Amino acid sequence: MIMTHHHSTARLGSRPQALITAVADAFFPPAGPIPLSGSDAGILGYLERYLSRTEPLQRTMIRLLIAFIELGPLAFGPRRVPFTRLTQEERIRSLEGMFASRIYFRRVAFTSIRALMTMAYLANDEVALATGMVADLDPFDLREGS
């Protein structure tokens, strides 16, 4: 089966872009342990490229995740405004609320967005260098026996 990608539908609009940037900087703030913030590490660009390579159903699920996080504070707080209108501290509290929620779906949404953000952040060469990550293309020494 030939897979076709719909690059034109992968671009995010300004509101989802703002949400991704806000979440990225809540997870990886400018004054964090690694001096490169989430937005400075290029999380938005990485995720847009990632979306362009995903199948339409998966892309739709990621877009719904983004919408859920943007609108979540309207129902769950800490303040009844969209996520992008929260202060940095409120954004962190909102994400902490998702992490610790008794509602399973909120916890799954947190885990999903955290996985996407972490994948994108660690793809940055400066971040990888700062964390001491080294590419190991043969972690099990399989080539040694060849």
Stockholm file with secondary structure:
# STOCKHOLM 1.0

chainA/1-146         MIMTHHHSTARLGSRPQALITAVADAFFPPAGPIPLSGSDAGILGYLERYLSRTEPLQRTMIRLLIAFIELGPLAFGPRRVPFTRLTQEERIRSLEGMFASRIYFRRVAFTSIRALMTMAYLANDEVALATGMVADLDPFDLREGS
#=GR chainA/1-146 SS CCCCCCHHHHCCCHHHHHHHHHHHHHHSCTTSSSSSCTTTTTHHHHHHHHHHHSCHHHHHHHHHHHHHHHHHHHHHCSSSSCGGGSCHHHHHHHHHHHHHCSSHHHHHHHHHHHHHHHHHHHTSHHHHHHHTCCCCSCTTCTTTTC
#=GC SS_cons         CCCCCCHHHHCCCHHHHHHHHHHHHHHSCTTSSSSSCTTTTTHHHHHHHHHHHSCHHHHHHHHHHHHHHHHHHHHHCSSSSCGGGSCHHHHHHHHHHHHHCSSHHHHHHHHHHHHHHHHHHHTSHHHHHHHTCCCCSCTTCTTTTC
//
